[in-house]
Amino acid sequence: MSRDVTIARVIARLNVGGPSIQAILMTDAFAQRGYRALLLTGEVAQGEASMEYLAEANNVKPIKLSTMSRKIAIGRDIASLWRLIKILRREKPLVIHTHTAKAGTLGRLAAIATRIPVRVHTFHGHVFDGYFSRPMTQLCLMIERLLARTTDRIVAISESQSKELTGKYKIARNDKVVTIPLGFNIDPFLNVEKNDPSSSLSETISTDTVRIGWIGRFTAIKAPELLLDCACLVRDAELPARFFVVGDGELRSTCERRIREQRLEDVVKILGWQRDLPPIYANLDFVVSTSINEGTPVNLLESMASACPFVATNVGGVSDLMVGDGKTIDGMTIFKNGILVPRDAEVLLRAVQYLVERPSLRKSMGLVGREFVKDKFSYSRLADDLEKLYLSIAEEKGYLVCSGDLHSYDRIPINLPCVKTPSVSVDSD
């Protein structure tokens, strides 16, 4: 496709997490495929770690809106909407693809105002469970249903999420929702060497201690308090295990205080954010996820790619990551690559103990998980899927005509507005 075709991607902020990784990698991937690829983003909140280093490493220079952030603030949100409209009028993209709730709302409203032809939104997770009060949740549902009417395709990142969006929450019709799994740079995790001496865990490695990882944001939706509940039970049961927590966020100080008060220092160690994660996974025996709500958790994909099994709460799209038929024992469901549990500390303890006592099972689960993610979650596959989606919508709406085989992506742009060289400086209008 000609460089005259511009794809604008909008995300509220580039904080650590799957949505930021996808937005950055896809901006880079489409630029390498010959498109004009823009990434519009707001500011990372205080206390959150930024992934702008990943953008820099991939030669992605975001257009930053200082007024846009995750929090709802009417004045700043109106200012962000106006700036988005000005930028989109200037850049005239054929495609706008929004990520996360705030950017999805503002970005799609701006797309309506500027008549962008192709509009796509990805639900990485959703805010309909575990985030807001019931009245606020109902308002969010109403807004998403209205926006869905003017969105060409809504992308769900798992089959379970797709069923929730179309069935449980009735966001859009089945024909408007497509399932496209996440993609990320999987190679560094596939190539990890176990017991890597460069790891942050190297000084604390003990041959008789099972090392359990928890990787994520210290925020309510990730439920770090459930991990600490389990850690207390692990200590009381005298299991030879230690938790290594990678992350940061608004609940970190609360968790650190509880660790001190309940004397969990010998059971839980907080490492903070770590940019180089493969060596961390290389020294973990398995991973625990305690979330209240998830789309497709990137930490579990990274864990499997690193040949680490996992124990996870059975929420959102996590069940779509399981391999084989589950076997239920004592409230936990055991699969070939990991264990699913309810949000219950006692059951979580039983699952942790089950893996602590079975090193050979941990190894076999890790190998199954690695094979599962190898081809399904690469970012080149994700770019292929998204490119095909964009082109099919543009062709349906008469903005592109096919000049070759569908899978060659050989397209000729027609009826496109004139474009200018993209601006990548901070927008200060």
Buried (B, 14 or more C-beta within 10 A) or exposed (E): BEEBBBBBBBBBBBBBBBBBBBBBBBBBBBBEBEBBBBBBBBBBBEBBBBBBEBBEEBEBBBBBBBBBBBEEEEEBBEBBBBBBBBBBBEBBBBBBBBBBBBBBBBBBBBBBBBEBBBBBBBBBBBBBBBBBEEEEBEEBBEBBEEBBEEBBBBBBBBEBBBBBBBEEBEBBEEEBBBBBBBBBBBEBBBEBEBEBEEBBBEEEEEEEBBBBBBBBBBBBBBBBBBBBBBBBBBBEEEBEBBBBBBBBBBBBEEBBEBBEEBEBEEBBBBBEBBEEBBBBBBBBBBBBBBBBBBBBBBBBBBBBBBBBBBBBBBBBBBBBBBBEEBEEEEEBBBBBBBBBBEBBBEBBBBBBBBBBEEEEBBBBBBBBBBBBBEEBBBBEBBBBBBBBBBBBBBBEEEBBEBEEEEEEBEBEBEEBEEBEEBEEEEBEE
